[in-house]
């Protein structure tokens, strides 16, 4: 899974074409850490059809706020640089994220 930061986020997500799944997480977020292996498994399944990246918001707070990431975990899907869908906090489960991915394939 491609790790992006506040410098590479714009190029890898906002300026990229097609669908990109972004896993917004932080060091202190236990639900984020619990969800991550599931997201990585989904990348193995769907990574050939959609780009997967993750951003640690601990080191990119302003960027997270600009992207309207107000609680964690957030799994968002961008298309051609625009956020088109997301699953936030309790909604961010393996099943709901997979459902969201399938909607855009």
C-alpha positions as CSV (number, residue, x, y, z in Angstrom):
1,X,0.0,0.0,0.0
2,X,1.4,3.3,-1.0
3,X,2.1,5.6,1.9
4,X,1.5,9.3,1.2
5,X,2.3,12.4,3.2
6,X,1.3,16.0,3.0
7,X,3.8,16.5,0.2
8,X,2.9,13.6,-2.0
9,X,-0.9,13.5,-1.3
10,X,-1.7,16.2,-3.9
11,X,0.3,14.4,-6.7
12,X,-0.8,10.8,-5.8
13,X,-4.5,11.6,-5.0
14,X,-5.7,15.0,-6.0
15,X,-3.9,15.2,-9.3
16,X,-4.3,11.5,-10.2
17,X,-6.9,10.0,-12.6
18,X,-9.3,7.3,-11.8
19,X,-10.4,5.9,-8.5
20,X,-8.2,6.0,-5.4
21,X,-9.0,4.6,-2.0
22,X,-7.4,6.6,0.9
23,X,-7.0,5.2,4.4
24,X,-6.8,8.2,6.8
25,X,-5.4,7.0,10.1
26,X,-3.3,8.2,13.0
27,X,-0.8,6.8,15.5
28,X,-3.2,7.1,18.4
29,X,-6.3,5.6,16.7
30,X,-6.7,2.0,17.8
31,X,-9.8,1.4,15.5
32,X,-7.6,2.6,12.6
33,X,-4.9,0.0,13.4
34,X,-7.5,-2.7,13.8
35,X,-9.0,-1.9,10.4
36,X,-5.7,-1.6,8.5
37,X,-5.1,-5.4,7.9
38,X,-8.6,-5.6,6.4
39,X,-7.9,-2.6,4.1
40,X,-4.6,-4.2,3.0
41,X,-6.4,-7.5,2.3
42,X,-8.9,-5.5,0.2
43,X,-6.0,-4.0,-1.7
44,X,-4.8,-7.5,-2.6
45,X,-8.2,-8.2,-3.9
46,X,-9.0,-5.0,-5.7
47,X,-5.6,-3.3,-6.1
48,X,-5.4,-4.0,-9.8
49,X,-8.6,-2.0,-10.4
50,X,-8.2,0.8,-7.9
51,X,-5.2,2.6,-6.3
52,X,-4.8,2.2,-2.5
53,X,-2.9,4.8,-0.4
54,X,-2.7,5.6,3.3
55,X,-2.1,8.9,5.0
56,X,-1.1,9.2,8.7
57,X,-3.0,12.3,9.7
58,X,-0.8,12.8,12.8
59,X,1.8,14.3,10.5
60,X,-0.7,16.0,8.2
61,X,-3.3,17.7,10.3
62,X,-3.9,20.7,8.1
63,X,-4.3,18.5,5.1
64,X,-6.7,16.2,7.0
65,X,-8.8,19.2,8.0
66,X,-8.8,20.6,4.4
67,X,-10.1,17.2,3.3
68,X,-12.8,17.4,6.0
69,X,-11.4,14.5,7.9
70,X,-12.8,15.3,11.4
71,X,-12.9,11.9,13.0
72,X,-11.0,8.6,12.4
73,X,-10.9,6.1,10.9
74,X,-11.9,7.4,7.5
75,X,-11.8,5.4,4.4
76,X,-12.5,7.6,1.4
77,X,-12.7,7.1,-2.3
78,X,-11.5,9.8,-4.7
79,X,-12.2,10.0,-8.4
80,X,-10.1,12.3,-10.5
81,X,-9.1,14.3,-7.4
82,X,-12.6,14.7,-5.9
83,X,-13.8,12.8,-2.9
84,X,-16.9,10.8,-4.0
85,X,-17.6,8.6,-1.0
86,X,-16.3,7.8,2.4
87,X,-16.9,5.6,5.5
88,X,-16.3,7.3,8.8
89,X,-15.7,6.0,12.3
90,X,-18.2,3.1,13.1
91,X,-19.2,2.9,9.5
92,X,-15.6,2.1,8.5
93,X,-15.9,-1.7,8.7
94,X,-14.3,-4.2,6.3
95,X,-17.7,-5.1,4.9
96,X,-18.9,-1.5,4.3
97,X,-15.6,-0.5,2.8
98,X,-15.7,-3.5,0.4
99,X,-19.3,-2.6,-0.5
100,X,-18.1,1.0,-1.2
101,X,-15.2,-0.3,-3.4
102,X,-17.5,-2.5,-5.4
103,X,-19.8,0.4,-6.1
104,X,-17.0,2.2,-8.1
105,X,-15.5,-0.7,-10.0
